[in-house]
Amino acid sequence: MEVLARAGIMAIASMFVGVLPLTMGIMYAIWPSEHRLALMRPLSLATIFAAVAGTALGFINELRFVARSGTATFTPQISQGTAEGLMTLFFNFGCLTVAWLCITLGLWRRSGAAP
């Protein structure tokens, strides 16, 4: 939780994008429709791009810290910055995993396999 509390506004914004396909996946699992399924591809792509951009921004900030401090060794501060940089990647891909599992459930229900 400390990593999330220290996240910058861009990290939080890129993680918010991951919530969109998760919400759509849950909606599709409950009310499957072609429209919701068609929206999953662009929402998934947006989440992937947001995850990569958030991670890149985290590493950019970490490299700026290393350049300003003149630190050439792996310190706890560098470890913390690396963890913060990877947080958006982990969160967004976790949301995508759950979203697509919900889509799978909706497809299963829609095909008539569910009772």
C-alpha angles and dihedrals in degrees: 000000000000090000090054092047091055095046118123126236094263092052091051091046092051090049091051088061088061091060092061098068089039090057091046091049091053090048090050092050089054100036110018115201137154091243093058091045091050091054093055096075097057092039090051092049091049090051093050091050091047091050093051092044092048092049092047090050090050091053092045090055091047092052090049089053091051091049094049097044095042090226112157097173131076103263131175089258091056090047090052092049092050090051090050090050092053095045095085092050092051095045097046096046090046089054090048091051093053092042093055091045087056089049089052090052091049092049090049091050092045094052090060097249092119119083 
